[in-house]
């Protein structure tokens, strides 16, 4: 039986790779951007970059649109919101009194 999808886990797994972090940073700075321009910026092959972009797309961190033969990547703010929401919940938890606080 497959486990239900956990968007937070998917998001952080996608962000856990150094190349994907580079891709996210480049897309944020220069997006929407075509994979051909990402190839120019990075010392990796197109298939390797495309594989990592697919992971980012599946996790919801980037979205795509096609223009002729070219596919353009941009950040998906909803996907970034999943990561941000988890961090915000952690921060809120730190400020919440806990049962162990009265021991």
C-alpha positions in Angstrom: 0.0 0.0 0.0 1.5 3.3 -1.0 1.7 6.1 1.5 -0.3 9.2 0.9 1.8 12.0 -0.7 3.3 14.4 1.8 3.9 17.8 0.1 6.2 19.0 2.9 8.4 15.9 2.6 8.4 16.1 -1.2 9.4 19.8 -1.1 12.3 19.3 1.3 13.5 16.2 -0.5 13.6 18.3 -3.7 15.5 21.1 -1.9 18.0 18.7 -0.4 20.2 18.5 -3.5 22.9 21.1 -4.2 22.2 21.2 -7.9 18.5 21.7 -7.4 19.3 24.5 -5.0 21.4 26.1 -7.7 18.6 25.7 -10.2 16.1 27.2 -7.8 18.4 30.2 -7.2 19.0 30.7 -11.0 15.3 30.4 -11.8 14.4 32.9 -9.0 17.0 35.4 -10.3 16.4 35.0 -14.0 13.1 33.2 -14.6 11.2 32.4 -16.5 14.2 30.8 -18.0 14.7 28.1 -20.7 16.8 25.0 -19.9 19.3 26.1 -22.6 20.1 29.2 -20.5 20.5 27.1 -17.4 23.0 24.9 -19.3 25.0 28.0 -20.1 25.2 29.0 -16.4 26.0 25.5 -15.0 28.8 23.0 -15.7 26.3 20.1 -16.1 24.8 18.3 -19.1 21.3 19.1 -20.4 20.0 15.6 -19.4 21.3 16.0 -15.8 19.7 19.5 -15.5 16.4 18.3 -17.0 16.3 15.4 -14.6 16.6 17.7 -11.6 14.2 20.2 -13.1 11.6 17.3 -13.4 12.1 16.6 -9.7 11.5 20.3 -8.9 8.4 20.3 -11.1 7.0 17.2 -9.5 7.5 18.6 -6.0 5.6 21.8 -7.0 8.6 24.2 -6.6 8.7 25.2 -10.3 6.2 25.4 -13.0 6.6 25.3 -16.8 5.2 26.7 -20.0 6.0 25.8 -23.5 6.7 28.4 -26.3 7.4 26.6 -29.5 10.2 24.1 -28.9 11.3 25.7 -25.7 10.2 25.0 -22.2 10.5 27.8 -19.7 10.8 27.4 -15.9 9.6 29.7 -13.2 9.2 29.4 -9.5 5.9 28.2 -8.2 4.9 30.4 -5.2 2.5 27.8 -3.9 5.3 25.2 -3.8 7.5 27.7 -2.0 4.6 28.3 0.4 4.7 24.7 1.5 8.3 25.1 2.6 7.6 28.4 4.2 4.6 27.1 6.1 6.6 24.3 7.7 9.2 26.7 8.9 6.6 29.1 10.2 4.9 26.2 12.1 8.3 25.3 13.6 8.8 28.8 14.7 5.3 29.0 16.2 6.0 25.8 18.1 9.1 27.2 19.7 7.0 30.1 21.1 4.2 27.8 22.4 4.2 26.7 26.0 4.8 22.9 26.3 3.8 20.4 29.0 7.5 19.8 29.8 7.9 23.5 30.6 6.3 23.1 34.0 8.5 20.2 35.2 
